[in-house]
């Protein structure tokens, strides 16, 4: 299997010859309407109920956090619902709430809402539906309490070098305590949420999430009056829809379909690499994958550059380790790269006594860009070294991870916060020990999580990457992710390097 073979497997790709004129749609309020086509809309609208692209792409516009990050710029930490903050010590931050902020129902933001958003009912009670998501980013936060009527104190259970960053992370969105309680908890609130973000929720159905601009938004009312997210699972339907004028913007256009969009002079492709890493994840409860030699062989059998060239037109990169340049002082540019060595893969499989037992491999065909094509190329590469693959196409994430029967699955590790705690460690901490366990890796991760010394943290992180990449892989990296959008040129919106879609500053001309 080489680059030429990979390209021949994929073919030229189908094209869609639809032409459409740009349209600006105005609703009853004489405001512009933006129609965005996703592969699916979220089933509920509470951020603690999901961690998938439909949540990231929609709820960024409904909620705010205490602090935020300049996702479209240099990634700097910025004030949001907190107008200022002070690091008291290694465990403690004091934050002063911005005054005059209102929720979508008109009620004022108070310290009680912040305390509730981080409290037991939503975050810390193991029986809470939001507990699992909150644990991903917020587990070290021990208490959130009022200092006075506009000051909040956040305390960690141990020294935490990333405590400020946690307050920008997924799950740290601030909700209205009164609205959550009136809705009866997660189920009701998830369909009628009340946040402080630039858009409020009008309605939610399996096919449509309708948002409207919040006139009293503290950071300025958006120019878009109505923001519609429409469900369009099929790529061909999304491309046809933007070409015909039914959609203004569509997500996840693969490289081989760029021409199908841009042959219309009124349409264009925007986007590029995002802070997310494409991986294949192992479940070592599978008898075959318990043997580390088999896992190493599966990684060695993959020609990553062939995939990048054939499926992404060279527009994404192959990182050296589970890291991004955005990590700053923790980034190690001279780490060794990955090897493509099918002969060594065959040797390891023979040494492991691999007998041809099929290894289940699960994907969701509409999940991440050229998902099915990636799977087909990978299966061919694995077959070439003698591995028998049982390719299973499933509908949802729950089916991806369902046990028993699991083996490998496609995955993406979105790095929503620029620190390895929220990438490599979040994906493979002790909470995942049932799927894969390595005590040295876990100890290094705990050092990364608690040390205030940047050099100590960097050494721990590099040790974790050594284990992950070469010694005892729980997964292996394919490449960084790229996210490309097709849109009308009349839509003034620039995507960021994040997986979030933010329409605060978007407009139509």
ABEGO torsion letter per residue (X at the ends): XBAAAAAAAAEAEBBBBBBBBBBBBBBAAGBBBBBBBBABBBABABAAABBBAAAAAAAAAABBBABBBBAABAGBBBBBABABBBBABAABBBBBBBBGBBBAAGBBBBAAAAAAAABAAAAABAABAAAAAAAAAAAABABBBBABAABBBBBBABBBAAAAAAAABBGABBBBAAAAAAAGEAAAAAABBBBABABBBABBBAABBBBBBBAABAAEBBABABBBBBBBABAAAAAAAAAAGABABBBGBBAAAAAAAAABAABBBBEEBBBBBBBBBBBAABAAAABAAAAAAAAAABBAAAAAAAAAGGABBBBBEBBBAAAEAABBAABBBBBBBAAAAAAAAAAAGBAGBBBBBBBBAAABEBAAAAAAAAAAAAAAAGBBBBBBBBABAAAAABOBGBBBBBBBBBBABBBAAABAAAAABAAAAAABBBAAAAAAAAAAAABABAAAAAAAAAAAAAAAAAABBABBBABBBBBBBBBBAABBBBBBABABBBAAABBBX
